[in-house]
């Protein structure tokens, strides 16, 4: 926003409550830079490269009489000319020498403070300070009114910030890489404690540093290989360089492969573990969903086949995210609508990360073999973790002991829990089993190496491994094609963090081999 005349910004201070940035003119007619007059005791800061940085947090009168907080970041303009203002007019003929004026008498009051100086420098800060883009932060009742007026153009020079605009600026200025920016987005949308810990770890740059370390290793191997190709005839490069490159590439390929084989822990923790409630009709699947989410999310009826579509509910169990789905009863249906529901239930069962198999405790066989056969009729995926929930435990009379013994003897069964959705008996044991399975699937986000959190990371890493495998084939016949595979693998690693450059290869060539002395 263009400023006209003196700019006053209020700041709370004990000595002098105002900062004054005056854009008046010198006595000789030249344009005067905004002079920042700080109150007594005000601190000063010096940024990198000796640049003066001023940050004021005044309270301005805003829209509707509310106070808006305005943060002004100022920068010095080098070269003696402000690019945002009009160019200076050329001076006229030299004026005759005039005797200097007498200094005015000092005003009564506190002594004037000298202009702040650079740390370790003998000259003061530049007087010209041009404000960068102001940021207005408001809250409470005036948020919607200010956003509406700024978006409608009633406040000239203001506009609402775009989604993720400040994070994008930080990425473009090298403050964050892509993995850290993704971690910041995950931290904003985190709903559980485990999600928050994983997002905070990624936002701090641990995952980006791991990928950058691999990229640096690959860059060095590529530089050595290109130096061997270009300068091996001049006896400037030793013969064992090629074997060292091969060993480095093989070790890196194994390390990336082990990183990919983490069981999708990071992705499950970020998006939530998908659990499916499966079982025959009228065994209490919808009642179990309502009991876990503590609200009537699904319709409950004594009529078999009430649930036709998939009902999803997001839960927080032991600090881990759980996306629980209630499905239609699995049976040979004759109604076309119920057939579609059963088909969707089987599709969701094959895609599940965890299966809650629900059976009627009063109707299942009490023999171990019969109980295992009843579970097998649901056809859960053999590699998917499963918890067997025997519902309607309040209806058990004399067969309770035999059924409990069948769950622990004979045919191997998944973890079993007895539950009564009507009375709530056994809910604590079920939640403990769920928390244990979720902790095993997601792992501890703070231990070990950082996990993959995005499918984009997995895609680029798999393509990187494929390029490294092709390098091993091409290195036996054509080193030029082998070097191209290393460039492709390095490009995939750089696409994860957002750092893709070719100058690093040249820097390593001339640093490690000193070619061209």
MIRO-525842 format. One record per residue (C-alpha): residue in one letter; x, y, z. Coordinates in steps of 0.1 Angstrom, whole numbers, padded with zeros to 4 digits, always signed. Layout:
aXYZ
...
This chain:
x+0000+0000+0000
x+0013+0034-0009
x+0018+0058+0020
x+0011+0095+0018
x+0027+0119+0043
x+0038+0109+0078
x+0031+0073+0089
x+0023+0068+0125
x+0021+0033+0139
x+0013+0029+0176
x+0032+0005+0198
x+0029+0001+0235
x+0060+0012+0253
x+0067+0027+0287
x+0088+0057+0276
x+0073+0068+0243
x+0042+0051+0230
x+0048+0058+0193
x+0071+0049+0165
x+0072+0076+0139
x+0083+0069+0103
x+0084+0104+0086
x+0086+0107+0049
x+0092+0145+0048
x+0119+0162+0028
x+0154+0175+0036
x+0161+0212+0038
x+0179+0210+0005
x+0147+0196-0013
x+0159+0160-0017
x+0135+0132-0008
x+0140+0120+0027
x+0140+0083+0036
x+0115+0071+0062
x+0134+0076+0095
x+0126+0051+0122
x+0126+0068+0156
x+0127+0041+0183
x+0117+0048+0219
x+0140+0045+0248
x+0150+0009+0255
x+0138-0003+0221
x+0160-0031+0208
x+0176-0033+0174
x+0184-0063+0152
x+0208-0069+0124
x+0199-0096+0098
x+0222-0117+0076
x+0247-0100+0054
x+0247-0069+0075
x+0211-0059+0065
x+0191-0040+0090
x+0158-0057+0099
x+0131-0038+0117
x+0100-0055+0130
x+0072-0034+0146
x+0040-0048+0160
x+0017-0017+0163
x-0020-0017+0171
x-0039+0002+0144
x-0075+0012+0143
x-0091-0011+0118
x-0124-0019+0102
x-0154-0012+0124
x-0134+0003+0152
x-0116-0030+0160
x-0079-0032+0165
x-0059-0049+0138
x-0024-0062+0144
x+0000-0051+0117
x+0035-0066+0113
x+0058-0045+0092
x+0090-0060+0079
x+0114-0033+0067
x+0145-0037+0045
x+0172-0013+0035
x+0174-0002-0001
x+0210-0004-0014
x+0225+0018-0040
x+0209+0050-0027
x+0178+0047-0048
x+0143+0033-0039
x+0130+0012-0068
x+0094+0016-0056
x+0095+0054-0057
x+0100+0080-0084
x+0136+0086-0096
x+0153+0117-0081
x+0153+0148-0102
x+0188+0160-0114
x+0203+0188-0093
x+0205+0223-0107
x+0236+0245-0108
x+0257+0245-0077
x+0246+0271-0051
x+0270+0295-0035
x+0285+0284-0002
x+0264+0294+0028
x+0275+0294+0064
x+0262+0265+0085
x+0232+0273+0106
x+0235+0272+0143
x+0223+0241+0160
x+0188+0245+0176
x+0186+0245+0214
x+0178+0211+0228
x+0143+0205+0239
x+0136+0196+0275
x+0130+0160+0281
x+0149+0127+0279
x+0181+0128+0259
x+0180+0118+0223
x+0193+0084+0215
x+0219+0079+0187
x+0210+0061+0156
x+0215+0023+0160
x+0246+0009+0142
x+0254-0025+0127
x+0271-0049+0150
x+0308-0048+0144
x+0304-0019+0119
x+0315+0017+0121
x+0286+0033+0101
x+0249+0035+0112
x+0221+0017+0095
x+0207+0030+0062
x+0180+0055+0068
x+0159+0044+0040
x+0136+0015+0050
x+0110+0004+0026
x+0082-0017+0042
x+0076-0051+0026
x+0041-0066+0023
x+0022-0059+0056
x+0004-0088+0072
x-0029-0081+0090
x-0040-0106+0116
x-0075-0103+0131
x-0097-0125+0151
x-0130-0126+0169
x-0160-0108+0155
x-0143-0087+0130
x-0127-0117+0111
x-0156-0123+0088
x-0163-0086+0082
x-0126-0078+0074
x-0122-0108+0051
x-0154-0099+0033
x-0144-0063+0028
x-0109-0071+0018
x-0122-0097-0007
x-0148-0073-0020
x-0123-0046-0027
x-0136-0021-0001
x-0102-0021+0016
x-0078-0009-0011
x-0044-0027-0013
x-0056-0057+0008
x-0066-0092-0002
x-0071-0124+0017
x-0041-0147+0016
x-0043-0178-0006
x-0044-0213+0010
x-0008-0222+0019
x+0006-0190+0005
x+0031-0183+0033
x+0043-0219+0033
x+0048-0216-0004
x+0069-0185+0001
x+0090-0203+0027
x+0096-0232+0003
x+0106-0208-0025
x+0131-0190-0003
x+0147-0223+0009
x+0133-0222+0044
x+0114-0255+0039
x+0117-0284+0015
x+0087-0303+0002
x+0087-0330+0029
x+0087-0303+0056
x+0059-0284+0039
x+0039-0317+0038
x+0046-0323+0075
x+0033-0288+0083
x+0001-0296+0064
x-0002-0330+0083
x+0003-0312+0116
x-0025-0288+0108
x-0049-0317+0100
x-0037-0340+0128
x-0065-0354+0149
x-0047-0378+0172
x-0015-0376+0193
x+0004-0401+0172
x-0005-0382+0140
x+0008-0350+0157
x+0041-0366+0167
x+0047-0380+0132
x+0038-0347+0115
x+0060-0327+0139
x+0090-0350+0132
x+0086-0346+0095
x+0081-0309+0097
x+0114-0306+0116
x+0131-0320+0085
x+0142-0354+0096
x+0126-0372+0066
x+0140-0346+0042
x+0175-0349+0057
x+0173-0387+0051
x+0164-0382+0014
x+0189-0354+0010
x+0217-0377+0024
x+0208-0403-0002
x+0208-0376-0029
x+0242-0364-0018
x+0256-0400-0019
x+0241-0405-0054
x+0255-0371-0065
x+0290-0380-0054
x+0288-0414-0071
x+0276-0397-0104
x+0303-0371-0102
x+0330-0398-0098
x+0316-0418-0127
x+0315-0388-0150
x+0350-0379-0140
x+0361-0415-0148
x+0344-0413-0182
x+0359-0379-0191
x+0393-0379-0176
x+0404-0416-0173
x+0426-0414-0204
x+0446-0386-0189
x+0456-0406-0159
x+0440-0381-0136
x+0415-0405-0121
x+0424-0438-0105
x+0410-0471-0118
x+0394-0482-0085
x+0369-0453-0087
x+0345-0474-0108
x+0345-0502-0083
x+0338-0477-0055
x+0309-0463-0075
x+0294-0498-0080
x+0297-0506-0042
x+0280-0473-0033
x+0251-0478-0057
x+0245-0513-0044
x+0245-0502-0008
x+0221-0473-0016
x+0198-0496-0034
x+0195-0520-0004
x+0190-0491+0020
x+0162-0476-0001
x+0146-0510-0005
x+0145-0516+0033
x+0130-0481+0038
x+0102-0491+0015
x+0094-0523+0033
x+0080-0506+0065
x+0045-0520+0062
x+0030-0487+0052
x+0033-0475+0088
x+0035-0438+0080
x+0007-0439+0055
x-0016-0458+0079
x-0008-0433+0107
x-0014-0403+0084
x-0046-0415+0068
x-0060-0438+0095
x-0062-0476+0097
x-0092-0489+0078
x-0111-0514+0099
x-0141-0533+0085
x-0169-0549+0106
x-0178-0581+0088
x-0201-0609+0097
x-0235-0626+0089
x-0267-0607+0091
x-0283-0597+0124
x-0253-0604+0146
x-0249-0569+0160
x-0225-0552+0135
x-0244-0519+0135
x-0248-0520+0172
x-0210-0525+0176
x-0204-0494+0154
x-0228-0473+0175
x-0212-0485+0207
x-0177-0476+0196
x-0186-0442+0183
x-0210-0435+0211
x-0238-0422+0188
x-0265-0437+0165
x-0244-0436+0133
x-0261-0467+0118
x-0297-0479+0118
x-0303-0508+0141
x-0332-0532+0135
x-0341-0568+0144
x-0348-0574+0107
x-0319-0591+0090
x-0304-0572+0061
x-0311-0537+0073
x-0277-0524+0064
x-0272-0522+0027
x-0245-0495+0022
x-0211-0489+0039
x-0212-0466+0069
x-0178-0451+0079
x-0169-0434+0112
x-0135-0419+0122
x-0124-0428+0157
x-0094-0421+0180
x-0084-0453+0198
x-0054-0451+0221
x-0041-0420+0202
x-0042-0438+0168
x-0066-0430+0140
x-0092-0456+0131
x-0116-0454+0101
x-0143-0480+0110
x-0167-0493+0084
x-0200-0511+0090
x-0210-0533+0061
x-0239-0554+0050
x-0244-0589+0063
x-0225-0616+0043
x-0249-0641+0029
x-0264-0653-0005
x-0290-0626-0010
x-0318-0627-0035
x-0328-0590-0034
x-0308-0570-0060
x-0302-0541-0036
x-0289-0564-0009
x-0268-0582-0035
x-0251-0549-0043
x-0246-0543-0006
x-0230-0577-0001
x-0207-0571-0031
x-0195-0538-0017
x-0190-0554+0017
x-0167-0581+0002
x-0148-0554-0018
x-0142-0534+0014
x-0132-0565+0032
x-0104-0572+0007
x-0091-0536+0011
x-0092-0535+0049
x-0061-0531+0071
x-0079-0547+0100
x-0110-0569+0102
x-0135-0571+0131
x-0152-0604+0125
x-0185-0604+0145
x-0203-0637+0153
x-0233-0645+0175
x-0220-0660+0207
x-0252-0678+0213
x-0253-0694+0179
x-0218-0704+0171
x-0205-0740+0177
x-0187-0747+0209
x-0161-0770+0193
x-0128-0754+0182
x-0132-0768+0146
x-0167-0755+0142
x-0158-0721+0155
x-0129-0719+0130
x-0152-0730+0102
x-0177-0703+0111
x-0150-0677+0109
x-0138-0691+0076
x-0172-0686+0060
x-0165-0648+0062
x-0135-0653+0040
x-0112-0626+0055
x-0079-0620+0037
x-0053-0644+0051
x-0027-0617+0055
x-0049-0591+0072
x-0050-0589+0110
x-0083-0600+0124
x-0101-0597+0158
x-0129-0621+0165
x-0158-0605+0184
x-0184-0628+0199
x-0213-0606+0204
x-0245-0611+0225
x-0224-0626+0254
x-0253-0617+0278
x-0274-0645+0262
x-0249-0672+0271
x-0262-0696+0298
x-0245-0729+0303
x-0224-0730+0271
x-0203-0700+0282
x-0175-0721+0297
x-0173-0745+0268
x-0172-0717+0243
x-0144-0699+0261
x-0124-0731+0263
x-0129-0736+0225
x-0114-0702+0219
x-0082-0711+0236
x-0077-0747+0225
x-0076-0766+0193
x-0080-0747+0160
x-0058-0716+0158
x-0079-0685+0161
x-0072-0647+0160
x-0075-0627+0192
x-0110-0633+0207
x-0131-0611+0229
x-0166-0616+0243
x-0189-0585+0241
x-0224-0575+0248
x-0235-0544+0229
x-0266-0543+0250
x-0249-0540+0284
x-0215-0528+0273
x-0198-0557+0290
x-0164-0565+0274
x-0160-0531+0257
x-0128-0523+0276
x-0112-0556+0265
x-0121-0549+0229
x-0107-0514+0230
x-0075-0528+0245
x-0072-0553+0216
x-0079-0525+0191
x-0052-0503+0206
x-0027-0531+0206
x-0033-0539+0169
x-0032-0502+0159
x+0001-0497+0177
x+0015-0528+0159
x+0003-0515+0125
x+0014-0479+0129
x+0044-0483+0152
x+0059-0456+0173
x+0063-0424+0152
x+0093-0412+0173
x+0114-0444+0172
x+0136-0456+0144
x+0140-0440+0110
x+0113-0417+0097
x+0085-0435+0079
x+0070-0429+0045
x+0039-0407+0048
x+0029-0400+0012
x+0022-0423-0017
x+0042-0398-0038
x+0073-0407-0018
x+0068-0444-0024
x+0063-0438-0062
x+0096-0418-0066
x+0116-0442-0044
x+0104-0472-0064
x+0114-0455-0096
x+0147-0446-0081
x+0154-0483-0072
x+0144-0493-0107
x+0169-0468-0122
x+0196-0481-0098
x+0189-0517-0110
x+0192-0506-0146
x+0226-0490-0137
x+0239-0524-0127
x+0230-0538-0161
x+0243-0509-0181
x+0276-0505-0162
x+0289-0537-0178
x+0284-0525-0214
x+0281-0487-0216
x+0292-0463-0189
x+0274-0434-0206
x+0240-0451-0203
x+0249-0462-0167
x+0256-0425-0158
x+0222-0416-0173
x+0205-0440-0150
x+0222-0425-0120
x+0210-0390-0132
x+0175-0404-0134
x+0176-0419-0099
x+0190-0387-0085
x+0162-0367-0102
x+0136-0389-0085
x+0152-0384-0051
x+0153-0346-0058
x+0116-0346-0067
x+0107-0358-0032
x+0124-0329-0015
x+0121-0303-0043
x+0159-0300-0048
x+0170-0309-0083
x+0202-0293-0096
x+0231-0302-0119
x+0256-0277-0105
x+0263-0300-0075
x+0278-0327-0098
x+0302-0302-0113
x+0312-0289-0079
x+0321-0324-0067
x+0341-0332-0099
x+0364-0302-0095
x+0365-0305-0057
x+0374-0342-0054
x+0396-0346-0085
x+0411-0311-0090
x+0409-0315-0128
x+0423-0286-0149
x+0450-0274-0126
